[in-house]
Amino acid sequence: MPNSNRGNTGFQSNEFEQEYDRPSKSQLKREMTALQKLGAELIAEPRERVKRVPMPEDVRDAILECQTITDHEGRRRQLQYVGKKMRTLEEEEVALIRKTIDSWKQPSKAETAALHALERRRDRLVADDGALTELRAQYPDLDVQQMRTMIRNARREQAENKPPKAYREIFQALKLLQAGSAKAAAQEAADDEDEDGEQDDE
């Protein structure tokens, strides 16, 4: 016999359904861990870089303070404090900090173009003997014998389908040449400025 009272209790069952608009405990924990990690990333960066990151003053101060602490326990406590301060940030502020950190990890267009130029020059050196003459003219301090040996080895690697060890060595040698040239040019420019300053003083 059906129960005549069933469904006539005067309330709807969905009145007891709770709305879970708030994030779960596990979600909150993941967010806290992510913010703690973000704070640790900033602590690992140079101080001058951290000072340029858009963030509230108190958060930046906590990060800079942590960088100065060498005691293990003291640093651990300060790191926790940094995590606590990071959790006070708005979503937009966190997004801006992440965007800034990501920009540090991406090579600039100029750097990428310079690397591609070095790769093309290396390929010319391996393919054309005349490219070495050009390189020597541009870099008088070049160890021609060493470069010639690397080129010969790279050609042999390509012919025998061996791992490109010498091929990579040529690229590193070109990078060093370029870096040395850039450093010398910067030093020369600085010396010229000093000379100009001395002439102005006279």
C-alpha positions in Angstrom: 0.0 0.0 0.0 1.5 3.4 -1.0 2.5 5.7 1.8 0.1 8.7 1.6 2.6 10.9 3.6 5.4 10.5 1.1 6.1 13.8 -0.6 3.8 15.7 1.6 6.3 16.7 4.3 6.0 20.4 3.4 9.5 21.0 2.1 11.5 20.4 -1.0 14.5 18.2 -0.9 16.6 20.8 -2.7 16.3 23.1 0.3 18.9 20.9 1.9 21.3 21.1 -1.0 24.2 23.4 -0.1 25.7 25.6 -2.8 29.4 25.1 -3.1 30.5 28.3 -4.7 33.7 28.5 -2.7 36.7 26.6 -4.0 37.5 23.2 -2.5 40.2 22.7 0.1 42.4 21.0 -2.4 42.0 23.8 -4.9 42.9 26.4 -2.2 45.9 24.4 -1.3 47.1 24.3 -4.9 46.6 28.0 -5.2 48.6 28.7 -2.0 51.4 26.4 -3.2 51.5 28.2 -6.6 51.8 31.6 -4.9 54.5 30.3 -2.5 56.4 29.0 -5.5 56.0 32.3 -7.3 57.4 34.1 -4.2 60.3 31.7 -4.2 61.0 32.4 -7.9 61.1 36.2 -7.1 63.5 35.6 -4.2 65.9 33.7 -6.5 66.1 36.7 -8.9 68.6 39.6 -8.6 67.5 42.4 -6.3 67.5 45.1 -9.0 65.2 42.9 -11.1 62.8 42.4 -8.2 62.6 46.1 -7.5 61.3 46.6 -11.1 58.4 44.1 -10.7 55.0 45.8 -10.4 53.7 44.7 -6.9 52.7 46.3 -3.6 55.6 47.8 -1.5 55.0 45.4 1.4 55.2 42.3 -0.7 58.4 43.5 -2.4 60.0 44.4 1.0 59.2 40.9 2.3 61.0 39.4 -0.8 64.0 41.6 -0.6 64.3 40.9 3.2 64.3 37.2 2.5 67.1 37.6 0.0 69.4 39.0 2.8 68.7 36.1 5.3 71.4 33.4 5.4 70.2 31.5 8.5 68.3 28.4 7.3 65.5 28.6 9.8 65.2 32.3 9.6 65.0 32.1 5.8 62.4 29.3 6.0 60.2 31.5 8.2 60.6 34.5 6.0 59.8 32.4 2.9 56.5 31.4 4.6 55.9 35.0 5.4 56.5 35.9 1.7 53.9 33.2 0.8 51.4 34.8 3.2 52.0 38.2 1.6 51.6 36.8 -1.9 48.2 35.5 -0.9 47.0 39.1 -0.2 47.5 40.0 -3.9 44.6 40.4 -6.3 44.4 38.1 -9.3 45.3 40.9 -11.6 48.5 41.6 -9.6 49.5 38.0 -9.6 48.9 37.8 -13.4 51.1 40.9 -13.9 53.9 39.4 -11.8 53.7 36.1 -13.7 53.8 38.0 -17.0 56.9 39.9 -15.9 58.7 36.6 -14.9 57.7 35.0 -18.2 59.2 37.9 -20.1 62.6 37.3 -18.4 62.6 33.7 -19.6 61.9 34.7 -23.2 64.9 35.8 -25.3 64.5 39.2 -26.9 63.9 39.4 -30.6 67.4 41.0 -31.0 69.0 38.0 -29.1 67.1 35.5 -31.3 68.2 37.3 -34.5 71.8 37.4 -33.3 71.8 33.6 -32.7 70.3 33.0 -36.1 73.0 35.1 -37.7 75.7 33.0 -35.9 74.0 29.8 -37.1 74.1 31.1 -40.7 77.7 32.1 -40.3 78.7 28.7 -39.0 76.9 27.1 -42.0 78.9 29.3 -44.4 82.2 28.4 -42.6 81.5 24.7 -43.1 80.3 25.1 -46.7 82.8 27.7 -48.0 86.5 28.1 -47.4 86.2 31.8 -48.3 84.1 32.4 -45.2 87.1 31.8 -42.9 89.0 34.5 -44.7 86.1 36.9 -44.0 86.0 35.9 -40.4 89.7 36.4 -39.9 89.4 39.9 -41.4 86.6 40.8 -38.9 88.4 39.2 -35.9 92.1 39.6 -36.2 92.6 37.7 -32.9 91.0 34.6 -34.3 92.9 31.3 -33.8 92.7 30.4 -37.5 94.4 27.0 -37.0 91.9 25.9 -34.3 88.9 27.1 -36.4 90.2 25.3 -39.5 90.5 22.1 -37.5 86.9 22.5 -36.2 85.6 23.1 -39.7 87.4 20.0 -41.0 86.0 17.9 -38.2 82.4 19.3 -38.8 82.6 18.4 -42.5 83.7 14.9 -41.5 80.8 14.6 -39.1 78.4 15.5 -41.8 79.9 13.2 -44.3 79.8 10.3 -41.9 76.5 11.1 -40.2 78.2 11.4 -36.8 77.0 13.5 -33.8 77.6 17.3 -34.6 80.2 17.9 -31.8 82.6 20.1 -33.9 79.6 21.7 -35.5 78.4 22.9 -32.1 82.0 23.9 -31.1 82.1 26.3 -34.1 78.9 27.9 -32.9 80.3 28.4 -29.3 83.6 29.8 -30.7 81.7 32.3 -32.8 79.6 33.3 -29.8 82.8 33.9 -27.8 84.3 36.0 -30.6 81.2 38.1 -30.9 81.0 38.6 -27.1 84.7 39.5 -26.9 84.3 42.0 -29.7 81.2 43.6 -28.1 83.1 43.9 -24.8 86.1 45.5 -26.5 83.8 47.9 -28.3 82.0 48.9 -25.1 85.4 49.4 -23.3 86.6 51.6 -26.2 83.4 53.7 -26.1 83.9 54.1 -22.3 87.5 55.2 -22.8 86.4 57.7 -25.4 83.9 59.2 -23.0 86.6 59.5 -20.3 88.9 61.3 -22.8 86.0 63.6 -23.8 85.3 64.3 -20.1 89.0 65.1 -19.5 89.1 67.5 -22.5 86.0 69.3 -21.2 87.6 69.8 -17.8 90.7 71.4 -19.3 
